[in-house]
Amino acid sequence: MAGQGMVAVELLEQAPDDLAAVFIAVGGGGLAGGMATWIKHRRPAVTVVGCQPAASPVMYESVKAGRVVEYDSQDTLADGSAGKRRGW
């Protein structure tokens, strides 16, 4: 997660000071968690939005349940941003 957060270090070095929001693919959560941690540390006013395909709402369902859940996801073109699927 810390290594993936380096994306945010580079992003903020290049982004204007008035950056309002960053949209991050959720997937398994490492990239989003690492980036959000750094962004909120350096620029707390920036809104961080996690994005995932509607066909794979695994992280959403897990957060909603307050625990990791198994969820049957459908195929998606955005495979890299899909969460864990049953049978992987």
Backbone as CSV, one residue per row, in Angstrom:
resi,resn,N_x,N_y,N_z,CA_x,CA_y,CA_z,C_x,C_y,C_z
1,MET,0.831,-1.180,0.000,0.000,0.000,0.000,0.880,1.249,0.000
2,ALA,1.943,1.255,0.814,2.809,2.430,0.855,3.460,2.662,-0.503
3,GLY,3.901,1.601,-1.152,4.504,1.747,-2.471,3.525,2.283,-3.487
4,GLN,2.303,1.794,-3.432,1.284,2.276,-4.366,0.939,3.727,-4.084
5,GLY,1.095,4.158,-2.841,0.835,5.550,-2.486,1.790,6.522,-3.154
6,MET,2.922,6.003,-3.666,3.869,6.867,-4.374,3.240,7.500,-5.608
7,VAL,2.211,6.888,-6.137,1.487,7.492,-7.260,0.955,8.859,-6.839
8,ALA,0.453,8.945,-5.609,-0.087,10.210,-5.107,1.018,11.238,-4.884
9,VAL,2.193,10.789,-4.467,3.316,11.714,-4.294,3.608,12.393,-5.625
10,GLU,3.719,11.601,-6.666,4.001,12.160,-7.992,2.842,13.015,-8.499
11,LEU,1.624,12.566,-8.250,0.448,13.329,-8.678,0.444,14.710,-8.043
12,LEU,0.637,14.778,-6.741,0.572,16.070,-6.059,1.738,16.980,-6.430
13,GLU,2.875,16.398,-6.798,3.998,17.218,-7.262,3.648,17.929,-8.566
14,GLN,2.797,17.324,-9.374,2.465,17.877,-10.687,1.122,18.607,-10.712
15,ALA,0.292,18.383,-9.704,-1.064,18.952,-9.701,-1.048,20.390,-9.191
16,PRO,-1.998,21.184,-9.680,-2.092,22.560,-9.184,-2.523,22.589,-7.715
17,ASP,-2.212,23.670,-7.038,-2.549,23.801,-5.621,-4.053,23.771,-5.363
18,ASP,-4.853,24.138,-6.365,-6.305,24.163,-6.175,-6.985,22.872,-6.640
19,LEU,-6.231,21.780,-6.689,-6.811,20.479,-7.056,-7.996,20.185,-6.140
20,ALA,-9.145,19.877,-6.725,-10.356,19.683,-5.926,-10.633,18.221,-5.604
21,ALA,-10.357,17.317,-6.547,-10.723,15.916,-6.337,-9.795,14.992,-7.109
22,VAL,-9.658,13.779,-6.576,-8.899,12.723,-7.238,-9.791,11.488,-7.261
23,PHE,-9.917,10.869,-8.428,-10.714,9.659,-8.598,-9.756,8.489,-8.773
24,ILE,-9.920,7.453,-7.929,-8.972,6.342,-7.895,-9.713,5.018,-8.055
25,ALA,-9.184,4.133,-8.904,-9.740,2.784,-9.026,-9.532,2.040,-7.714
26,VAL,-10.579,1.374,-7.230,-10.508,0.698,-5.931,-9.861,-0.673,-6.040
27,GLY,-10.375,-1.560,-6.870,-9.831,-2.920,-6.958,-9.779,-3.571,-5.593
28,GLY,-8.595,-4.038,-5.189,-8.425,-4.664,-3.886,-8.208,-3.679,-2.755
29,GLY,-8.042,-2.415,-3.067,-7.947,-1.381,-2.047,-6.559,-0.828,-1.791
30,GLY,-5.503,-1.512,-2.240,-4.149,-1.057,-1.957,-3.803,0.280,-2.591
31,LEU,-4.100,0.432,-3.869,-3.822,1.685,-4.565,-4.647,2.822,-3.963
32,ALA,-5.933,2.594,-3.804,-6.811,3.633,-3.252,-6.407,4.000,-1.831
33,GLY,-6.101,2.999,-1.022,-5.708,3.266,0.361,-4.405,4.024,0.460
34,GLY,-3.413,3.601,-0.321,-2.124,4.277,-0.299,-2.207,5.699,-0.803
35,MET,-2.918,5.889,-1.902,-3.051,7.233,-2.460,-3.868,8.141,-1.551
36,ALA,-4.978,7.635,-1.045,-5.837,8.462,-0.187,-5.104,8.888,1.079
37,THR,-4.314,7.987,1.645,-3.568,8.316,2.860,-2.623,9.486,2.607
38,TRP,-1.877,9.427,1.513,-0.927,10.498,1.215,-1.642,11.800,0.844
39,ILE,-2.658,11.698,0.009,-3.378,12.908,-0.406,-3.981,13.620,0.793
40,LYS,-4.649,12.886,1.672,-5.285,13.515,2.834,-4.257,14.057,3.816
41,HIS,-3.075,13.452,3.858,-1.997,13.950,4.721,-1.455,15.273,4.201
42,ARG,-1.242,15.340,2.892,-0.631,16.525,2.296,-1.631,17.632,1.938
43,ARG,-2.822,17.232,1.490,-3.838,18.213,1.083,-5.212,17.751,1.569
44,PRO,-5.508,17.973,2.830,-6.765,17.469,3.416,-8.039,17.948,2.723
45,ALA,-7.976,19.080,2.044,-9.185,19.612,1.396,-9.540,18.870,0.105
46,VAL,-8.610,18.096,-0.432,-8.879,17.371,-1.682,-9.853,16.224,-1.390
47,THR,-10.887,16.117,-2.195,-11.844,15.016,-2.086,-11.289,13.810,-2.816
48,VAL,-11.275,12.657,-2.145,-10.814,11.416,-2.758,-12.031,10.537,-3.012
49,VAL,-12.201,10.092,-4.258,-13.348,9.285,-4.642,-12.849,7.931,-5.144
50,GLY,-13.309,6.856,-4.509,-12.976,5.510,-4.967,-13.955,5.079,-6.039
51,CYS,-13.435,4.522,-7.121,-14.269,4.101,-8.251,-14.108,2.605,-8.485
52,GLN,-15.206,1.962,-8.816,-15.158,0.554,-9.167,-16.281,0.255,-10.152
53,PRO,-16.112,-0.789,-10.960,-17.148,-1.109,-11.940,-18.444,-1.545,-11.245
54,ALA,-19.562,-1.174,-11.815,-20.857,-1.590,-11.263,-20.976,-3.110,-11.236
55,ALA,-20.267,-3.797,-12.125,-20.333,-5.255,-12.195,-19.524,-5.929,-11.083
56,SER,-18.739,-5.142,-10.325,-17.910,-5.716,-9.274,-17.904,-4.823,-8.037
57,PRO,-19.030,-4.770,-7.325,-19.124,-3.902,-6.154,-18.619,-4.554,-4.859
58,VAL,-17.566,-5.373,-4.964,-17.094,-6.141,-3.817,-16.662,-5.241,-2.664
59,MET,-15.849,-4.235,-2.931,-15.377,-3.354,-1.854,-16.547,-2.579,-1.253
60,TYR,-17.443,-2.098,-2.087,-18.613,-1.371,-1.595,-19.421,-2.244,-0.641
61,GLU,-19.680,-3.476,-1.042,-20.465,-4.390,-0.211,-19.730,-4.729,1.089
62,SER,-18.406,-4.837,1.031,-17.626,-5.127,2.231,-17.659,-3.958,3.209
63,VAL,-17.483,-2.741,2.699,-17.539,-1.563,3.568,-18.929,-1.429,4.180
64,LYS,-19.944,-1.642,3.363,-21.325,-1.552,3.839,-21.586,-2.571,4.948
65,ALA,-21.028,-3.784,4.825,-21.243,-4.837,5.814,-20.326,-4.702,7.022
66,GLY,-19.278,-3.888,6.896,-18.340,-3.738,7.999,-17.374,-4.910,8.124
67,ARG,-17.264,-5.708,7.084,-16.360,-6.863,7.077,-16.127,-7.268,5.626
68,VAL,-15.117,-8.095,5.408,-14.853,-8.580,4.060,-15.930,-9.601,3.696
69,VAL,-16.572,-9.393,2.559,-17.601,-10.325,2.102,-17.206,-10.911,0.752
70,GLU,-17.723,-12.080,0.472,-17.572,-12.673,-0.850,-18.760,-12.205,-1.682
71,TYR,-18.498,-11.885,-2.916,-19.558,-11.345,-3.763,-19.302,-11.790,-5.190
72,ASP,-20.288,-12.367,-5.820,-20.147,-12.794,-7.206,-20.150,-11.570,-8.109
73,SER,-19.035,-11.331,-8.762,-18.922,-10.218,-9.690,-19.162,-10.711,-11.105
74,GLN,-19.564,-9.804,-11.942,-19.747,-10.091,-13.357,-18.487,-9.666,-14.110
75,ASP,-18.333,-10.145,-15.332,-17.207,-9.719,-16.150,-17.280,-8.221,-16.398
76,THR,-16.116,-7.605,-16.498,-16.058,-6.172,-16.745,-14.840,-5.859,-17.604
77,LEU,-14.951,-4.840,-18.432,-13.808,-4.397,-19.223,-12.737,-3.786,-18.333
78,ALA,-13.134,-3.316,-17.165,-12.212,-2.677,-16.221,-11.718,-3.697,-15.202
79,ASP,-11.163,-4.792,-15.685,-10.768,-5.899,-14.829,-9.785,-5.495,-13.734
80,GLY,-8.881,-4.571,-14.021,-7.900,-4.142,-13.030,-8.509,-3.400,-11.865
81,SER,-9.702,-2.876,-12.023,-10.353,-2.155,-10.933,-11.436,-2.994,-10.266
82,ALA,-11.581,-4.235,-10.694,-12.566,-5.133,-10.082,-12.003,-5.682,-8.777
83,GLY,-12.882,-5.943,-7.837,-12.463,-6.518,-6.571,-12.340,-8.033,-6.670
84,LYS,-12.064,-8.667,-5.547,-11.916,-10.121,-5.522,-13.233,-10.794,-5.871
85,ARG,-13.133,-11.795,-6.708,-14.324,-12.539,-7.091,-14.253,-13.929,-6.494
86,ARG,-15.395,-14.485,-6.193,-15.470,-15.856,-5.734,-14.834,-16.753,-6.797
87,GLY,-14.011,-17.692,-6.373,-13.401,-18.618,-7.310,-12.040,-18.184,-7.812
88,TRP,-11.557,-17.012,-7.396,-10.213,-16.588,-7.834,-9.183,-17.351,-7.079
